[in-house]
């Protein structure tokens, strides 16, 4: 039985594709990859010092295979490209791809196109854990401390949403979102309390981090979001057919032999893991997981075997351009990227509500 509150956009998911991908899908993926490479190049070239694309790719090739390209650039430009802008751009791409994947899977298992790690309180839980590590517990596990605490916070927030929904009898998709919003407000109040009780000298840095940004990206830290994104993204994609079935409804999915509750918990745990790690390195960035899957479904349909990889590509592209806007709109001052995504995402959210008003 389909929930009456479930919007039509998710009521009839496309059947899983079998065999080879369609030419249109292949063109979409190739185009998205090309656009991603172009976006990375432009993002690295833009800044206080403009750098030509030929120099950017020359530095990249020289780092991968020393001596293959004769350096014609200064050491200063090489440092700007390799040590500052490249890791920043790659972190933006990883965060965008990860949040888009989480949003797409949450929209399946909750059967609500408004589901998003930010709206369901998962991002707030990750922020709470990260702030607790930064201001109060200290780095007791080294570089792993903040990602681990952020994951634990995101996981607790996800289970709180499920518990509140169960306790209040919020079985519909719309009420689950309301439970998530309520938990998000409560958790963020706790995070604000941690900031108030913390060291005033570190408060400004934490507040800026809460608004989202990639200015602290380092090569040594990229391995954590990359590994988590790869593992959880593979798990999501391998279960794409189950995600297709979950969009129809719990009872229908159960008749197909799916352990609905266990699978939903698995998705929430994997989503909390991605969100927590991404929040730990980028701060709170909302609405990426809300917007991108909808745009992707308009292009490739509802089959999650297609939605997931294309969502990851488009999420990466969107956040790279958002970061560019944040760096250039008020130059030389840098605007938190969360302001850009919040503005664009809020307008998209209103458009989506109007589109599904009937």
C-alpha positions as CSV (number, residue, x, y, z in Angstrom):
1,X,0.0,0.0,0.0
2,X,1.4,3.4,-1.0
3,X,1.4,6.2,1.5
4,X,-1.2,8.8,0.5
5,X,1.2,11.5,1.4
6,X,3.9,10.2,-1.0
7,X,4.3,12.6,-4.0
8,X,3.7,11.2,-7.4
9,X,7.4,11.7,-8.4
10,X,8.3,8.6,-6.3
11,X,5.1,6.5,-6.6
12,X,6.1,4.7,-9.8
13,X,9.8,4.2,-9.9
14,X,11.3,3.0,-13.1
15,X,12.1,-0.7,-13.4
16,X,15.8,-1.5,-12.9
17,X,17.7,-1.4,-16.1
18,X,18.9,-4.7,-17.5
19,X,21.8,-5.3,-19.9
20,X,23.7,-2.4,-21.4
21,X,23.1,1.2,-20.5
22,X,21.1,3.2,-23.0
23,X,22.9,5.6,-25.3
24,X,21.2,8.5,-23.6
25,X,22.5,7.4,-20.2
26,X,26.0,6.9,-21.6
27,X,26.0,10.4,-23.0
28,X,24.7,11.8,-19.7
29,X,27.5,10.2,-17.7
30,X,30.2,11.1,-20.3
31,X,28.9,14.7,-20.3
32,X,28.8,14.9,-16.5
33,X,32.4,13.6,-16.3
34,X,33.5,16.1,-18.8
35,X,31.7,18.9,-17.0
36,X,33.3,17.8,-13.7
37,X,36.8,17.9,-15.2
38,X,36.0,21.4,-16.6
39,X,34.6,22.5,-13.3
40,X,37.7,21.3,-11.4
41,X,40.0,23.2,-13.9
42,X,38.0,26.4,-13.6
43,X,37.9,26.2,-9.8
44,X,41.6,25.8,-9.6
45,X,42.3,28.6,-12.0
46,X,40.0,31.2,-10.3
47,X,41.4,33.2,-7.4
48,X,43.5,36.2,-6.3
49,X,46.1,34.9,-8.8
50,X,44.6,33.6,-12.1
51,X,46.3,30.5,-13.4
52,X,45.9,29.1,-17.0
53,X,44.4,25.6,-17.5
54,X,47.6,24.5,-19.3
55,X,49.6,25.3,-16.2
56,X,47.1,23.5,-13.9
57,X,47.2,20.2,-15.9
58,X,51.0,20.6,-16.4
59,X,51.5,20.6,-12.7
60,X,49.1,17.7,-12.3
61,X,50.9,15.6,-14.9
62,X,54.3,16.5,-13.4
63,X,53.2,15.5,-9.9
64,X,51.9,12.1,-11.2
65,X,54.8,11.4,-13.5
66,X,57.8,13.7,-12.7
67,X,59.9,14.7,-15.7
68,X,57.2,14.0,-18.3
69,X,56.4,17.7,-18.7
70,X,59.1,20.4,-18.5
71,X,58.1,23.0,-15.8
72,X,57.5,26.4,-17.2
73,X,55.8,27.8,-14.1
74,X,57.1,29.3,-10.8
75,X,57.3,27.3,-7.6
76,X,54.8,29.8,-6.1
77,X,52.1,28.9,-8.7
78,X,52.8,25.2,-8.2
79,X,52.3,25.6,-4.4
80,X,49.0,27.5,-5.0
81,X,47.7,24.8,-7.4
82,X,48.9,21.6,-5.6
83,X,48.9,22.6,-1.9
84,X,45.9,24.9,-1.7
85,X,43.4,24.9,-4.6
86,X,43.6,21.2,-5.7
87,X,42.8,19.6,-2.3
88,X,40.1,22.3,-1.7
89,X,38.4,21.5,-5.0
90,X,38.6,17.7,-4.5
91,X,37.2,18.0,-1.0
92,X,34.3,20.1,-2.4
93,X,33.7,17.4,-5.0
94,X,33.7,14.6,-2.5
95,X,31.4,16.4,-0.1
96,X,29.0,17.3,-2.9
97,X,29.0,13.7,-4.2
98,X,28.5,12.2,-0.7
99,X,25.7,14.4,0.3
100,X,23.9,13.9,-3.0
101,X,24.1,10.1,-2.5
102,X,22.8,10.3,1.0
103,X,19.9,12.5,-0.1
104,X,18.9,10.2,-2.9
105,X,18.9,7.1,-0.7
106,X,17.0,8.8,2.1
107,X,14.3,9.9,-0.4
108,X,13.9,6.2,-1.3
109,X,13.7,4.6,2.2
110,X,11.5,7.4,3.6
111,X,9.4,7.7,0.4
112,X,9.6,11.5,0.6
113,X,11.3,13.7,-2.0
114,X,11.9,16.3,0.7
115,X,14.3,14.0,2.6
116,X,17.8,15.3,3.1
117,X,20.5,14.7,5.6
118,X,20.2,18.4,6.7
119,X,16.4,18.3,7.2
120,X,16.5,14.9,8.9
121,X,18.9,16.2,11.6
122,X,21.8,14.0,10.5
123,X,24.0,17.0,9.6
124,X,23.2,18.6,13.0
125,X,24.2,15.4,14.8
126,X,27.5,15.4,12.9
127,X,28.1,19.0,13.8
128,X,27.3,18.3,17.5
129,X,29.9,15.5,17.6
130,X,32.5,17.6,15.8
131,X,32.1,20.6,18.0
132,X,32.3,18.4,21.1
133,X,35.7,17.1,19.9
134,X,37.0,20.5,18.8
135,X,36.1,22.4,22.0
136,X,35.8,19.9,24.8
137,X,37.2,16.4,24.5
138,X,40.4,17.3,22.5
139,X,42.0,15.3,19.8
140,X,42.4,12.1,21.8
141,X,42.6,10.0,18.6
142,X,44.6,12.4,16.5
143,X,43.2,13.3,13.1
144,X,40.5,10.5,13.5
145,X,38.9,12.2,16.5
146,X,36.7,14.8,14.7
147,X,35.5,12.4,11.9
148,X,34.7,9.7,14.5
149,X,32.9,12.0,16.8
150,X,31.0,13.5,13.9
151,X,29.9,10.0,12.8
152,X,28.7,9.1,16.3
153,X,26.8,12.3,16.5
154,X,25.2,11.8,13.1
155,X,24.3,8.2,13.9
156,X,22.7,9.1,17.2
157,X,20.7,11.9,15.5
158,X,19.5,9.4,12.9
159,X,18.3,6.9,15.5
160,X,16.7,9.8,17.5
161,X,14.6,10.6,14.4
162,X,13.5,7.0,14.0
163,X,12.8,6.8,17.7
164,X,10.7,10.0,17.7
165,X,8.8,8.9,14.7
166,X,8.1,5.5,16.3
167,X,7.1,7.1,19.6
168,X,4.7,9.6,18.1
169,X,3.3,7.2,15.5
170,X,4.6,9.3,12.7
171,X,4.4,6.6,10.0
172,X,3.8,8.9,7.0
173,X,6.7,10.3,5.0
174,X,5.7,13.9,5.8
175,X,5.6,13.3,9.5
176,X,9.0,11.6,9.4
177,X,10.4,14.9,8.0
178,X,8.8,16.8,10.8
179,X,10.3,14.5,13.3
180,X,13.7,15.1,11.7
181,X,13.3,18.9,11.8
182,X,12.4,18.8,15.5
183,X,15.4,16.6,16.3
184,X,17.6,19.0,14.2
185,X,16.5,22.0,16.3
186,X,17.1,20.2,19.5
187,X,20.6,18.9,18.5
188,X,21.6,22.3,17.2
189,X,20.6,23.9,20.5
190,X,22.9,21.4,22.2
191,X,25.7,22.3,19.7
192,X,25.2,26.0,20.4
193,X,25.4,25.3,24.1
194,X,28.7,23.6,23.6
195,X,30.0,26.6,21.7
196,X,28.8,28.9,24.5
197,X,30.6,26.8,27.1
198,X,33.8,26.4,25.0
199,X,36.9,28.5,24.8
200,X,35.9,31.9,23.4
201,X,39.2,32.1,21.4
202,X,38.1,29.1,19.4
203,X,34.4,30.0,19.1
204,X,34.9,32.2,16.0
205,X,36.6,29.4,14.1
206,X,33.9,26.9,15.0
207,X,31.1,29.3,14.0
208,X,32.6,29.8,10.6
209,X,33.1,26.0,10.3
210,X,29.4,25.5,11.1
211,X,28.5,27.7,8.1
212,X,30.4,25.4,5.8
213,X,33.7,25.8,4.0
214,X,36.7,24.1,2.4
215,X,39.5,26.5,3.3
216,X,41.2,24.0,5.6
217,X,41.4,21.2,3.1
218,X,44.7,19.2,3.1
219,X,45.9,16.3,1.1
220,X,46.6,14.2,4.2
221,X,42.9,14.4,5.2
222,X,41.3,13.6,1.9
223,X,41.8,9.9,2.4
224,X,39.0,9.7,5.1
225,X,36.1,11.1,3.0
226,X,37.4,9.3,-0.1
227,X,37.4,5.9,1.6
228,X,34.0,6.4,3.3
229,X,32.5,7.7,0.1
230,X,33.8,4.7,-1.9
231,X,32.6,2.1,0.6
232,X,29.2,3.5,1.3
233,X,28.6,4.6,-2.3
234,X,29.4,1.0,-3.4
235,X,27.0,-0.3,-0.8
236,X,24.2,2.0,-2.0
237,X,24.8,1.1,-5.7
238,X,24.8,-2.7,-5.0
239,X,21.4,-2.2,-3.4
240,X,19.9,0.0,-6.1
241,X,17.2,-2.5,-6.9
242,X,16.2,-2.7,-3.3
243,X,16.1,1.1,-3.2
244,X,13.8,1.0,-6.3
245,X,11.4,-1.4,-4.4
246,X,11.5,0.8,-1.3
247,X,10.1,3.7,-3.2
248,X,6.9,1.8,-3.8
249,X,6.1,1.1,-0.1
250,X,7.1,-1.1,2.8
251,X,4.4,-3.8,2.3
252,X,5.3,-4.2,-1.4
253,X,9.0,-4.3,-0.6
254,X,8.3,-7.0,2.1
255,X,6.4,-9.1,-0.4
256,X,9.6,-9.1,-2.6
257,X,11.6,-10.6,0.3
258,X,13.2,-7.4,1.5
259,X,13.8,-7.1,5.3
260,X,12.5,-3.5,5.3
261,X,13.4,-2.4,8.8
262,X,16.9,-3.9,8.7
263,X,17.5,-2.4,5.3
264,X,16.3,1.0,6.3
265,X,18.5,1.0,9.4
266,X,21.5,0.0,7.2
267,X,20.8,2.9,4.9
268,X,20.5,5.3,7.8
269,X,23.8,4.0,9.3
270,X,25.7,4.3,6.0
271,X,24.1,7.8,5.4
272,X,25.1,8.9,8.9
273,X,28.7,7.7,8.3
274,X,29.0,9.6,5.0
275,X,27.3,12.7,6.5
276,X,29.3,12.7,9.7
277,X,32.7,12.4,7.9
278,X,31.8,15.1,5.3
279,X,30.5,17.4,8.1
280,X,33.8,16.9,10.0
281,X,35.8,18.3,7.1
282,X,33.5,20.8,5.6
283,X,31.0,22.0,8.2
284,X,27.3,22.0,7.7
285,X,26.2,22.3,4.1
286,X,22.5,21.9,3.5
287,X,20.2,21.2,0.6
288,X,22.7,19.4,-1.7
289,X,21.0,16.1,-1.0
290,X,17.6,17.6,-1.6
291,X,18.2,19.3,-4.9
292,X,20.6,17.1,-6.9
293,X,18.6,13.8,-6.9
294,X,15.5,15.6,-8.2
295,X,17.4,17.2,-11.1
296,X,19.0,13.9,-11.9
297,X,15.7,12.0,-12.0
298,X,14.5,14.5,-14.6
299,X,17.4,13.5,-16.7
300,X,17.8,9.7,-16.2
301,X,14.5,8.6,-14.7
302,X,13.8,6.8,-11.3
303,X,16.1,3.7,-11.6
304,X,18.6,4.0,-8.7
305,X,21.2,2.1,-10.7
306,X,21.3,5.3,-12.7
307,X,20.3,7.9,-10.2
308,X,23.1,7.2,-7.7
309,X,26.2,7.6,-9.9
310,X,24.8,10.6,-11.8
311,X,23.7,12.2,-8.5
312,X,27.3,11.8,-7.2
313,X,28.7,13.5,-10.4
314,X,26.2,16.4,-10.3
315,X,26.5,16.8,-6.5
316,X,30.3,17.2,-7.0
317,X,29.8,19.7,-9.8
318,X,27.2,21.8,-7.9
319,X,29.4,22.1,-4.8
320,X,32.5,23.0,-6.8
321,X,30.7,25.9,-8.4
322,X,29.1,26.9,-5.1
323,X,32.6,27.1,-3.5
324,X,33.8,29.2,-6.5
325,X,30.9,31.6,-5.9
326,X,31.7,31.7,-2.2
327,X,35.4,32.6,-2.9
328,X,34.7,35.2,-5.5
329,X,31.5,37.0,-4.7
330,X,33.0,39.1,-1.8
331,X,36.7,38.8,-2.7
332,X,39.1,39.2,-1.0
333,X,36.8,38.1,1.8
334,X,35.6,34.5,1.6
335,X,31.9,33.7,2.2
336,X,30.9,30.4,3.9
337,X,29.7,28.0,1.2
338,X,26.8,27.1,3.4
339,X,25.3,30.5,2.7
340,X,25.4,29.8,-1.1
341,X,23.9,26.4,-0.9
342,X,21.3,27.5,1.7
343,X,20.1,30.3,-0.6
344,X,19.9,28.2,-3.8
345,X,18.5,25.2,-1.9
346,X,15.9,27.3,-0.1
347,X,14.5,28.6,-3.4
348,X,14.6,25.0,-4.8
349,X,12.7,23.8,-1.7
350,X,10.0,26.4,-2.3
351,X,9.7,25.5,-5.9
352,X,9.4,21.8,-5.0
353,X,6.7,22.5,-2.5
354,X,4.8,24.4,-5.1
355,X,5.3,21.7,-7.7
356,X,3.9,19.0,-5.4
357,X,1.1,21.1,-3.8
358,X,-1.6,18.9,-5.3
